[in-house]
Amino acid sequence: MKSANQRPVNQKVQPTKPIQSMPKKASVTPLRKKKPAKRSKGMRLLFMFLSLSGIAMISATAGALLAVSLASTPLMQRSLSPAEASIFGKGDRFSTRMSLQLPALTRPVNILVLGTKVLTTDVNNAPENLKKLPYQALVNSFEGLTDTMLLLRFDPETKKVVVLSIPRDTRTYIADHGMTKINEANYYGGPALSAKSVSEMLGGVGIDRYITINVQGVQALVDALGGVTVHVPKDMKYQDDSQRLYINLKAGKQKLDGDKVLQLLRYRQDENGDIGRIQRQQMVMRSLMEQTLNPSTVSRFPSLLNVVQSHIDTNLTVEELVALVGFASQTNRSNTKMLMVPGEFSSPGEYKASYWLPHPDRIKDIMAQHFNFGTSTLEAIEPAAVKVAIQDSTKQAKSIQTAISALESAGYSNVYEGKEWSEPLSVTRIVAEWGDVSSAEAIRRALGYGEVRIENTGDLQSDITIQLGKDALTPRKTQRRPATDKANKAEPANKLSN
């Protein structure tokens, strides 16, 4: 058994103490589709009627009808024991039954997303054709350490989507393995032990379902969506011949295919390491939602599902998955919140390994404010106590000084100039790094311009990062109140038994 602080590296996947006796992983094979039922005369007449209602309605209805054939088929590549399955909710439905319309989300739901990158050296049962290769090839598997962990909340009551990133080096307790890195949970006990460990770290919040996707699936998904336009923050070059990993990206706004998106996400050679990778993940996720998640995407869902289903393992049914995608596609982008487990890097020599050390009190605040779980101890913060970083994208020296003067006049004394923001912005972003919406809104009012964002794309040493855009150069009297202002107002934390 490994010590609590030791990270498994290039070891064969032979879990020493799984959460329960885990059935051996099933081989990954495409799911068999049911044969479509013969259309009745009434159904043919129905389609003739729908054709008069427009192409968009036909597309959506056709997608729903195709998904019906898979509604009862879980997209699971591996089995869960009864004890493991019991960790994920109580089987309560959270989507409406399929009919001629797409299924809808009926209650708030929390989904754990696990991202894996499995090499031939990580598993015993790698395909023979891959074993013979002179380098560590990617294996279509869901075992081993996780590279990415996200807890997603889809809430039809508040019409919000919350994405909580969990750094893979987060130090936490894993049952039967002590204090270690959170990404080892999947190595020891798959999605069930991962869910149990994440839930306990976050104070006991319920997790309804899980999705495991490997890097091949991410690449296939991006390609199926036609790529994504992202601003690459800087030139990125890295080479690892042992994995045939070659990263070569130029800085600037550009459309990336699946392979280049993986290069952006896998790059870690910067000062923030894995935390910098999480920042880039949030950038890609927001771009994907803004560019590709729309009602037309839902109608293409069956074809998208066909592309990536061999790279996904989940206990969601297709009906539930369609309901989640449909909800996300109709969610206002200002209601998409991207957060990260608050914490700090461990000091050199503090532990045998390098860790991200979570802050329990700040986690409670995030769970209460954004997951409607537990109670918050968060109190209004005085302006002088808020640490504010300013990143300029305008290349106009006066914009920073003007912003600092406006903030000082409003009582903000802990303001400093951060690293220049490389992407030219039209609208200033006021980024609440750790989810403090109230402070971000107060700063927006003090400046008189900008839009509030809940994400971790700014200076992580600050509470609030201001990324100055062209609107910072416009006299305040000409500024208009942003349309997203209402949506970004702070909301009181509620209490919820989950």
N, C-alpha and C positions, 0 to 999 in steps of 0.2 A: 504493500500500500504506500502511496506517495505521502510525503510530509505535507503539512498544511500549506506551506509556502512554496512548494515546488511545483513548477508548471511542466506538464508532460510535453516533451519535445520529440517528434519523430518516433513515437512509440506505437506498437501495434495496438489496435483497438480491441482490448480484452477487458471490459469493465470488471473491476474487482468486486464491487458491491453495488449492483444496481438497486434502484429504489424498490423494486420487486423482481421476481424472476421474469426478466424481459424476454419475450419471444424473439428469436433470431430475425434480423431484418429481412424482409421479403425482397426479392430481386425487383429491380425497377423495370417494369414493363408497361407499355401504354395500356390505358384502361379500355376495356371493350365496350363499345357503345351499343345500346339496345336498338333493335330494328324499329324504325318508325312505323307507327300504326297506319293502316290504310285509311285514307281520307274518305269520310262519308260525303254524301251529296250535300248535307247541311254545311259541312266544313268548307266545301268548294264554294258554296254560295256566300259563306262568311268572308272568304278571301276576296271574292269579287266585290263585296260591299266595302271591305277595307281599302281596296285599291282606289276607291273614289275619295278616300280621306287623305291621300298623300303618301309619298314615298317614305318619309320619315317614320310614319306610324307603321307601315308595313315592315320596315326594317326592324323596328323595336319588337313588334309582335312576332316576327319570324324568329328573332333571337330568343325570345321567351319560350316559344314553342319548341325550339331545338333544345333549349336547356331543360325542358320538362323531361326529356328522355334520360337525362342524367341526374335528375333531382334527388333520387334516392341513393345515389352512388357516392359514398365518401371517397375523396381523392387521397386515400391513405396508401403509402408505400410500405409501411411497417405497422405492426399490430401493437396495441396497448393492452396490458392486463387490466382486469376490472379495477384493481387498486389504482393503477396509473390513470385510467380513464376517469375515475372519480375526482381527480384533482381539477379537471376542467368543468366547472359549473355543475349543474345538476340535470343537464339535458333539456333545459327549458328552451322552447322555440323563441327565436328573435326575428323571424321573418314571416311574412304572410305566405299563404299557400299559392302555388303557381296557378295562373289562369291565363286569360288572353293578355294580361298585363304583366310587366316585370314584378318580381317579388319586392316587397318593401320592408325596411327595417322597422321593427315595432318597439324596441326597447334599447337602452344603452348596452353596449357590449365591448368587452376588453379582449384584444387578440394579441398573443405573444408571437412575434416574428423572429425566427432564428435564421441567420445566414451562415452557410458553411462553405469552406473551401477545403476539399479533401484531396490529398495527393496519394500516389501509389505507396509511398512509404508510411502512410498513416493507417493503412488497413491491411488485413491478412488476405482478404478475398478479392484483391484487385484483379480485373480481367487479364487473362494470359497475354493478350496482345499489348497491354500497357506495361506489364511487368518487364517485358523484354526491351523496352525503350531505355536509352542511356541517360535519361533525365527523369525527374519527378513529374509525372504527368497528372493532370486533373482527372479525378474519378467521379462518375455520376453517383454520388453517395451522400448520405445525410448524417454520417457518423463523425466522431472526432470533435475537436474544439470548434466553437463558433467564432466567426470573425465579426458578426453583427448580431446585436440583440435590440429589439424595439418592442415597446408595449404601446399598442394603438388603442385609442378609445373612439368609438363611433357613437355619437349621442344624438338621436333624433329629437330629443326634448329641447336641447339647446342649439341644435343644428350645427354642431361643432365636431371637428376631427382633431384629436390630440395625438401627437407622436412623441413618445418619450424614448430617447436613445439611452442605452445602458452601456457604458464603456466596457469593453471586454476584459480589461484588467481590474475591474471593480472588486475590491476585497470584501468578501461576504462569507456567510456560513453556508456550507453545502452538507446536507444530511449525510452522516457516516464518513465524511471526509474533512470536516473541520473548516477552519478559516482559510480560504484560498480564492483563486480568481473565478469570477462568475462564469467565464466562458468554458470552464472545465465541467460544468454541470451536464451539458449534452454529452460529453465524453464518457462520463460515469453512468448516466441514466437517461439519456435521450430527452425528448421534449417534456416528459412528465417531471423529471427531477429539475429541469430548467425552470419550468413554471412554478414549482414548489419553492425553489430558491429565490426567484425573482419576487414572488408574492410575499415571502417572509421578509425580504430586504426592504420592500415598500410598505411594510406595516400590516400585511395581511389582506391586501386588495384581491378581489376575486379575478380569476382569469378564465374566460369562457371557452376559448379555442386556441389552437396554435397553427402556425404555418412555418414549415421549414423549406427554405429554398437555397439551392447552391448557386455558385457563381455562373455556371453554365445557364441556369434558368434566368438569372438577371440579364445576361447577354441576349438570350433568345427573346425575352420580353421587350427589351428596348428595341431590338431589331423589328419585332412584330408591330411595334407602335410607330415605326418609321424614323427612329432616332429621337434625340432630344437636343435642344439648343441650350447651351450652358456657357457661362463665362468662366474660363479656366483662369484662376487667379495669378498664375506664374508659369514659366517654363518648367516642365517636369521631365526629368530624364533619369532612368534607372534601368539597370540590367542585372538579371540573375539567371545565369546559364543553367544552374542546377534545376530550375523550374521552367526554363524557357519563358521567363517573364521579361518582357521588354516594354518599357514605358517611355514614350517619346511624344510629349504634348507641348504645343506652343501656347503662350499666354494669349488671352483674348476671347471674345464671344464667338462661338462656333457651334455647328451642329455635329454631334458625336453619334457614331453608331454604337452598337453593343460592345464591341471590342474596346473602343476608346473610352467608353463610360467605365468599363472595368479598370482600365489603366488609371483613370482619375480616382476611382474609389480605392484602388489597392496601393496607391502611392502613400508612403509613410515617412519619406526622408525629409522631414522638416522639424522645426523646433517643437511642435505640439504632438508629434507622433500619432498615436491612435486617436487622440482628441481632435487633431486637425483633420483626420479622415472622417470623423463624425460630422464636422462642419461641412465637408464636401458632400457627404451623404445627404445632409439636409438641403443643400443647394440643388442637388440632382432631384431629390424627391419633390421639392417645391416646383421646379421647372417641369417635371413630368406631370404634376397635377394641373399646372396652369396651361400646358400645351396640349396634353393628350387626354386628360380625364374630363370628358364632357359627355352629354347624352348620346352622341354618335358612337362613342367608344363602347357604350353598353350594348348597342345593337351588334357590334362586332365581337362581343365577348366570347361566343362559342369558338370562333376561329382562333382567337388569342389563347383560349384555354387549350385548344388542341396543340398549339405550338409549345407551350411550357409545361403541360401536365406531367411529362416524364421527369421534370426537374423540381416538382413540388411534392411535399408530403404534408398533409393537413387532415385534421378531423372535422373540417368544415364540409358540409354538403355543397354541391354546386348551387343549389337554391340559395343557401346562406351567402355564398361567395358573390353571387350576382346581386343580392340585396345590398351587400357592403359596397361593392363597386358602384352600384346605382346611387347609393346615398352619397358617396364621396364625390361622384361626378356632378352632383347638384349642390354641393356645399360651397358657400361663398368663400373665396380664397382668404379673406380677412378672418374667417372663422377656422382656419387651419393653424394650429399652434404646434410648434416644434420645440421640444425641450430636451434637456439632458440631465441625468442624475447629477445633482450638485455635489461637488467635492473638490479635492485637490490632489496633486501628485504627492506620493510619499517621498520623504527626503532620502538622498543617497545613503545607503548603509542602514536605514531604519528597519528594513526587512531583508530577507534573503532575495526577494524578487521585487520588481518595481510594480507599484499598485496605484490605482485611483481610489482614494479614500473618501467614501460618501459621507455627507453631512446629514445625520438623521433628522434634525429639526427642520432643515430646509426641505428635506424630502416630504415631511408631513405637510408643509405648506403647499407644495406642488400637488400632492395627492388630494388635498382638500379643495384647492382652488380649481384644479383642472380635471380631476377624476371624480369629483363629488364623493370623496371617500374620507371619513374621519373628520376631525375638526382642526382648524388652522389656529396657530398662535401668532400669525402675522399681524403686526400692528402698523399703523401709518408711519412711514419713515420720514424724518425731517430732511429737507433738502440738503443740509450740510453733511448728512451722514451717507448720502448717495454718491457712490463712486462712478464718475462719468468719463468715458473715453470718447474722443472725437476723431473720426477718421474722415479725411477729406478726399472727395473724388472730383472736385471742381478745378483743382490746380490753381485756385485763386487764393493767395495768402490771406486776403482780408476776410474771407468767409469764416475761417477758423476763429480769428480774433473777434469778429462780430458775434459769433455764436457764444464764445466764452463770456463776452461782456453781457449778453442777454441772460445767460445762466447765473452769472455772479449777481446781477441785479435782482434775481429771483431767489437768492440765498444759497445757490449751489457753489460751494467753495472747493470741493474736491473734484476738480475738472482737470484733465490733462490731454495732451495731443497724442493720439495713438498712431499706429502704422497707417500710411496712406492706403485708401481703398482703391484698388486698381480698376474696378468696373465703373465707367462713367454713369452716374445716376441722374435722372430727371427729377425724381422726388426723393427727398431726404428720408432715410430709414432711421427710426428710433427703436433700437433693438433691445428688448427686455431679455437679457441673457439668461436669467433664472426665473422667468415667469412673473416678475413683479409688474403687472399691468398698471397699477395705480401710479407708481413712480414714473413709468414711461409716459403715461397720459399727462401727468403734471409737467413733465419736461416739454412735451409737445405744445402744451398751452403756453409755457414760458417762452418758447421760441416763436410760436405763431405759425409754424409750418411743419411739414413732414407727416409721415404715417407711422403708426406703431406696428411693430412686428414682434411676435413671440417666437424666437429661435436663438440658436447659439452660433451665429455666423460672424459675430464681431469680436471684440477684445474680451477674452474670457477672464481677464483680471478685473474687469469692471462689473458694476451692477447693470448699467445701461450704456450701450454704445450708440453714438450718433454718427451715422454715415452720411455726410453732407452731400446733397445733390444740387442741381441748378436752382431749385426753388429757394435755396439759402441765399442766393444773390439777388433775389427779388425783394423790393421794399415790402415790409409787413402789411402795409395798408392795402396792397393789391392781392394779398393772400386770401384764398377761400378755404372754408372749413372742409377737410377731406370727407368724401362720401363714406369712408370706412370708420369715421370717428365714433358713430354710435356702436358699431359692432365691437370696437376695441375698448369700450368702457369697462372699468373694473367691476367684477361681480362679487358679491359676498360669498364666502365659503359656506357650503351647506353641509349638513351632517347626513351620512348615509350608512346604513348597515349593509355590508356586502360580504 
